[in-house]
Amino acid sequence: MRYHSTSDPSRRASLEEVLLRSIDANDGLYMPETIPVLNENLIREMEHLTPAEIAYRIAKPVFENDIPDSVLKKIAYEALNFEIPVVEISNGLYVLELFHGPTFAFKDVGARFLAGLLSWFAGKMNKEITVLVATSGDTGGAVASAFSEKEGIRVVVLYPAGRISSVQERQITQAGRNITAVKLQGDFDDCQRLVKMAFSDTELTRKTVLTSANSINFGRLFPQAVYYFHAVSKIRKDTNRIAVSVPSGNFGNLTSGIIAARMGLDISRFIASTNINNSVPLYLKTGIFTPHPSFKTISSAMDVGSPGNFKRILHLFGNNHNAIKNNISGYWFSDDDTRAGIRELYETYNYLADPHTAVAYLGLKKYRDSNMCTGVFLATAHPGKFADETFTTTGIVPEVPPFKPARDSVRLISPNDYSFIRKILDKSF
């Protein structure tokens, strides 16, 4: 499989380049030249397959010419060695629970698959790979866990001071000595900006194999398509219309759902559900995309004012606003709305949800107010990761999942300054 960039479709890249560079020199994101369409019989068979088996089946036509079959199968089975329940909480209303991995968040799926891919390439190249990642919450913990103590891989995680939960911070700072946790005096957009500066630093990238584990890396984004296939395979087949609501920040999760649909999965509508960081829902309404500084909310992992993966969505639909609107609806919600959603889920359905999941539920509810369909909303984090907010809203203390810390990570506090980050990456700090 060959890949091209959203900034220059004429430029071709190999899978190795895609995984080890993440973005091109013009800030473009990589996409496969063709998205393979799966056999209908295979999609029907998924009802009887585990998530790991689905991962292997959908990854094979994408990666088979680049990675040995036995290696790919091992990566899939090791990455998805946990359950992904699909829970019907009411007639035709389902929640896809993506928080049963080791860091209790949906990003475990993509991060663990990418860790397997990069570990194989590190061994093949016999070179150290530096993984640089910006996090607004769950990505950092998932990446730190996935790459913990991996031979030949060093991870640097940038996270915004005071903008992630205490559980999320522990997962980043207690993940192993090959993890460097950098608390940045800024917001997530600042973290993301500094990551992009590092990738455009040609002097640095000449001497360092530098890549990303954010969803800008196709190797992390693509495996997330697995759970869309899994979800649709598990719901009742008495409907022709299925809508999926995705709590959205950097829009990698939604992009992977669209890729699943392009591979043949029958989803009639995607719902981009956001907090007040609403640049994409506003685009869907007006046709004008206007990134803005991020605003702090209780659904902190979605506090992204300039979502990096939106350029992939534009690319997939040929920059056609009407085509995007015909496939995606967008809604945004305030913190008060989100708290009301948490409360409603508990009081009406006896379902305890974190703020991000509540936003997804609210988006689906709003869409279903005027559209008959079976609905699935994504539960992207365990409520125990946001226990204070859940307790304040419902009076219920969610059980915090047991966290098994590794050795302490290297911990640093950084000013909002690229020169400091450069020293860390260059090992001259």
Stockholm file with secondary structure:
# STOCKHOLM 1.0

chainA/1-429         MRYHSTSDPSRRASLEEVLLRSIDANDGLYMPETIPVLNENLIREMEHLTPAEIAYRIAKPVFENDIPDSVLKKIAYEALNFEIPVVEISNGLYVLELFHGPTFAFKDVGARFLAGLLSWFAGKMNKEITVLVATSGDTGGAVASAFSEKEGIRVVVLYPAGRISSVQERQITQAGRNITAVKLQGDFDDCQRLVKMAFSDTELTRKTVLTSANSINFGRLFPQAVYYFHAVSKIRKDTNRIAVSVPSGNFGNLTSGIIAARMGLDISRFIASTNINNSVPLYLKTGIFTPHPSFKTISSAMDVGSPGNFKRILHLFGNNHNAIKNNISGYWFSDDDTRAGIRELYETYNYLADPHTAVAYLGLKKYRDSNMCTGVFLATAHPGKFADETFTTTGIVPEVPPFKPARDSVRLISPNDYSFIRKILDKSF
#=GR chainA/1-429 SS CCEEESSCTTCEECHHHHHHHSBCTTSCBEEESSCCCCCHHHHHHGGGSCHHHHHHHHHHHHHTTTSCHHHHHHHHHHHTCSCCCEEEEETTEEEEECCCSTTSBTHHHHHHHHHHHHHHHHHHHTSCEEEEEECSSHHHHHHHHHHTTCTTEEEEEEEETTSSCHHHHHHHHTSCTTEEEEEESSCHHHHHHHHHHHHTCHHHHHHSEEEECSTTSHHHHGGGHHHHHHHHHHSCSSCSCEEEEEECSSSHHHHHHHHHHHTTCCCSEEEEEESSCCHHHHHHHHSCCCCCCCCCCSSGGGCCSSCTTHHHHHHHTTTCHHHHHTTEEEEECCHHHHHHHHHHHHHHHCCCCCHHHHHHHHHHHHHHTSCCCEEEEEECBCGGGGHHHHHHHHSCCCCCCCCCCCSCCEEEEECSCHHHHHHHHTTCC
#=GC SS_cons         CCEEESSCTTCEECHHHHHHHSBCTTSCBEEESSCCCCCHHHHHHGGGSCHHHHHHHHHHHHHTTTSCHHHHHHHHHHHTCSCCCEEEEETTEEEEECCCSTTSBTHHHHHHHHHHHHHHHHHHHTSCEEEEEECSSHHHHHHHHHHTTCTTEEEEEEEETTSSCHHHHHHHHTSCTTEEEEEESSCHHHHHHHHHHHHTCHHHHHHSEEEECSTTSHHHHGGGHHHHHHHHHHSCSSCSCEEEEEECSSSHHHHHHHHHHHTTCCCSEEEEEESSCCHHHHHHHHSCCCCCCCCCCSSGGGCCSSCTTHHHHHHHTTTCHHHHHTTEEEEECCHHHHHHHHHHHHHHHCCCCCHHHHHHHHHHHHHHTSCCCEEEEEECBCGGGGHHHHHHHHSCCCCCCCCCCCSCCEEEEECSCHHHHHHHHTTCC
//
